[in-house]
Amino acid sequence: MQQVHARGAHRSRQYVMAAALLAATLVMVWAAPAAFAAGVTCTLSAAAVDYGQPVTVTGAVDPVVAGQPVTVALDGVAVASATTDAAGQYTASFTPARGGSVAAVLADGTSSAPLVLGVKPVVSVKVLRVAFWSSVTMNVTVSPDTYAGPIVAQVTHRGKVGQVQVTANGKLTTVRVPITGVGRFSIQVSLPATDGLLGQDAAGKFTVRAHRISAGSRGNQVKVLLRSLVALHFRVPGVSFSMSTAGADAIVAFQKAYNLPRTYVFDAADWRKLETATLLKPRYSKPALHIEVDKRRQILMVVRNGSPLGILAVSTGRTNNTPEGTHRIQWKALSAPTPYGGLLDWDMAFAPSFAMHAYPSVPPYPASHGCVRQPTWVAPWTYSKSSVGETVYVYH
């Protein structure tokens, strides 16, 4: 019996040794990939993606080993993992919050060559309101909503650019850009590269309608027009939200001065000219105080120190008999008789039988007997600004 038991114990020891050997072999087989893989590659589905968009990382180990663990790291921080297939290849995806250096890393620390990944913020622009001849207000939406960098908003119209820069205020930022003009405007919103994000742009368009203005018109556009005429030194009866008949005289003065159709109606062509109009330059710079009457354009300029103090519409002789040349104001009278009957108000004679004076009818063309007619509402202003002896130039 003791011999039988001894043989049984010996066989049991053989079984235990065999099992231990098998287990060691299995461990060696399982651990083989870490030992066999010598390198790993890494490829990105895109070099740059929009914020919130996933990026796919693919590659392979060399030599080919199945079941090899691969970690994808962004700037050294694990963001995804995968296991190689039978062909030694792997695929992993992640959604980056910022750009950086991407690499595939094996368990033993072996790493692929790093690849640069860019992340672009998502930006859009929406026009909220347009203040005529003043500004455009827009909302700029940015993702991620943690973006706190600069926003540059640019509005372009007929080659002229208006631009402002603000700091992003979370996901939604309101931006106001000054504008002048009518017609089509282009918007470009730019986010410079910052805080691990690439630069990004967004574009938009809007249109400002040209309002037709004539005597009797009302609204903010009327006030904008009258203010703009004042800025160009045209005489206006006042700045308000309504256009009077006297105000229409200022419209035709503008049209005469810039060689536009003399319609007394301010339309799209006039608004476009107003966008680029610059202050008129008198023909003469001396003497410092003088008056110029332009027969071709049918306007009068009171000139002070080389610049027009005031510009107004006039009507000269219908037979072209208003004498050209250099004259002087010979005398002034609040009211003076005329050889054609009646009295002429705010009269300033500058040549024998020729004067500048008020008149109820001042058409956009030469219509007088030879004098220089001024609209009745503006003649007192010209009279108050001019003195006896002052030079008067009349030219065509």
Phi, psi and omega in degrees: 000319180297324178292320178298314180298323180295318178296320179297320180294323180295317178296323179297320179295327178294317180297317181296318180294321178295317180297319180295321178295320179296317181297319179296322179296316179299319179297318179296318179296316182295324183276354186302316184305316181300328181278326187277324185290125182252343182200166180212143178253168183210129177227138179260144178292336177204144179284338178213140180227157174287151178302133182092352180264133181285156174238139181256133180248128178231160178176192181206156176261155181224122000289170182297125177218131177274149175077016180281124176290135178231131177250134175262126183241140174248114185052040175085000180252127181297130179236348179195162178215159180203172177232137182293149177270192183297335179268005179079016183254156179221159176219133178216150179229150173205161180249106185282143175267345180204167179275173179165200182260125182251136178213152173264135186232133176270171185298329181273006179096354177299133186232150174283170173295135183289145177240142181272127177246129177254144176238126182257134174294154176263123184228141176220158182229140179224127179284126179269311181201155178237121174267117188306128176058029185221295186197163171238134178249131184222155173259131176248119181256131184230136169238130012284154182286358175271357181300127183231023181272188181282151172238122178253117180250127184233132177241126183243136180210118180050043177083352178265140186238131170246137187215141172224156175232131179228168175263134182303141179243074182072210185291326186236124180234131178265130184234138179238125183239130177295143177220156173218132175125177178231160180105209185273137176236145177248140179246137168227123177251127183237136173246111179295158177298132180195150171053046177079008180243146175285166173289155181210149180235157171218149184233159177199173179217155170205164183234137175251122183281139177277115181278137179274122186237133176212180179304129182101345179291150179224155176132174182297329181297326177297314180297320177300315181297311182298319177297320180294322177295320177299318180298333178266008175073024170279141177283130177232154181287351182153163180253116181210184180270003180233144181260118180269174175297322176297321177298325178296332174298324177291325177300312183290332175297317176299314181298320177295314186298325184250022171058046176254162176304134186270082189251348187067007180240125180269110184240196187302318181296323179291319178298319180296321178292322180299329180300323187249358184296136175244162182302132180300146177254121179299157178289327184244143178258343180230152356293171184301326179245117176199174178239140174238133175244115181262105184290328180294312181271351179058050176228159175237137177237126167272116189253133177228119176054044174082005181227144179291123175283326178202144180235136180214161179277140177225174174224121181262190186299133183290340178260015181065026184269359175297120190292126177275159179125195181258124182231180174222151175292116185275322177198161179232148177207136177298332178206134182218146180288156178239144179297347180264006179098143179088187182240149176248126182272154177052054189271132175226106182281134179238354177199158180305123179071011179229135183211166169257131184202168177284151178203139183290337181241112179232086182287170184280014182221166177299127185214355186273177174284349180149340177286173178258104180281137173239148174303139186304324185290337184255343183303321178300327179294312179301317180300317183289337183266357187237148184236156175300134182096348181292143181288139176233118175262131175238125183212168180244000000 
